[in-house]
Amino acid sequence: MKEISLLDNSLRVRVYYECEDCDYEDNICISFVEECPEDEKIFLAGETNIYLTPDQAKELAMALVHAANASMGLA
């Protein structure tokens, strides 16, 4: 599991392979956990999970790398 803290540590993003769901195609989880006052929340729930297929996860990763490279003047 990889965890990244964003927004002054009020939002934790966890990315992991959900081995219990290995029978499903969308078994890669992006979990958003918010620990902040209700009026500052982005999501309705304290924890929101999005499940991706391996191809979707790779596409998202490539889009993030492309945006980061563009931001750094590398694209």
VEXTORKOL-382561 format. One line per 5 residues: number of its first residue (from 1); their letters; for each residue x, y, z of C-alpha. Coordinates in nm, 4 decimals. Example, Ala and Ser with C-alpha at 12.3 -4.5 7.8 and 13.67 -1.06 7.14 Angstrom:
! VEXTORKOL-382561
1	AS	1.2300 -0.4500 0.7800  1.3670 -0.1060 0.7140;
***
This chain:
! VEXTORKOL-382561
1	MKEIS	0.0000 0.0000 0.0000  0.1169 0.3487 -0.0848  -0.0236 0.6426 0.1125  0.0097 1.0090 0.0182  -0.0983 1.3032 0.2347;
6	LLDNS	-0.2469 1.6056 0.0589  -0.4101 1.9377 0.1518  -0.2066 2.0066 0.4662  -0.2463 1.6410 0.5723  -0.6268 1.6623 0.5866;
11	LRVRV	-0.6652 1.4199 0.2936  -0.4906 1.0841 0.2780  -0.4865 0.8955 -0.0504  -0.4122 0.5244 -0.0330  -0.3480 0.3139 -0.3421;
16	YYECE	-0.3373 -0.0634 -0.3200  -0.4216 -0.3945 -0.4843  -0.7249 -0.5487 -0.3131  -0.6209 -0.9150 -0.3052  -0.9571 -1.0195 -0.1557;
21	DCDYE	-1.1189 -0.8966 -0.4787  -0.8785 -1.0782 -0.7114  -1.1744 -1.2401 -0.8890  -1.2914 -0.8970 -1.0029  -1.1339 -0.7028 -1.2870;
26	DNICI	-1.1414 -0.3754 -1.0910  -0.9291 -0.4793 -0.7932  -0.7023 -0.1767 -0.7564  -0.8324 0.0613 -0.4913  -0.7812 0.4341 -0.4531;
31	SFVEE	-0.9044 0.5258 -0.1070  -0.9592 0.8873 -0.0017  -0.9714 0.9446 0.3754  -1.0535 1.2923 0.5031  -0.9789 1.4114 0.8526;
36	CPEDE	-1.0990 1.7703 0.8661  -1.4030 1.9741 0.9739  -1.7241 1.8918 0.7849  -1.7367 2.2315 0.6117  -1.3901 2.1723 0.4611;
41	KIFLA	-1.4577 1.8225 0.3217  -1.4370 1.7495 -0.0486  -1.6212 1.4164 -0.0274  -1.9507 1.3438 0.1494  -1.8171 1.0445 0.3416;
46	GETNI	-1.5108 1.0291 0.5650  -1.3746 0.7577 0.3361  -1.4412 0.7155 -0.0364  -1.3091 0.4218 -0.2403  -1.2746 0.4009 -0.6163;
51	YLTPD	-1.1879 0.0683 -0.7785  -0.9971 0.0534 -1.1064  -0.8939 -0.2121 -1.3526  -0.5190 -0.2526 -1.4112  -0.5516 -0.0740 -1.7475;
56	QAKEL	-0.7389 0.2171 -1.5872  -0.4765 0.2396 -1.3101  -0.1969 0.2526 -1.5695  -0.3834 0.5177 -1.7695  -0.4312 0.7306 -1.4564;
61	AMALV	-0.0658 0.6886 -1.3604  0.0481 0.7913 -1.7086  -0.1812 1.0967 -1.7029  -0.0328 1.2040 -1.3678  0.3236 1.1565 -1.4947;
66	HAANA	0.2411 1.3535 -1.8097  0.0918 1.6416 -1.6081  0.3885 1.6412 -1.3677  0.6342 1.6491 -1.6572  0.4432 1.9351 -1.8219;
71	SMGLA	0.4465 2.1263 -1.4929  0.8233 2.0809 -1.4715  0.8729 2.1901 -1.8330  0.9720 1.8387 -1.9406  0.6903 1.7716 -2.1851;
***
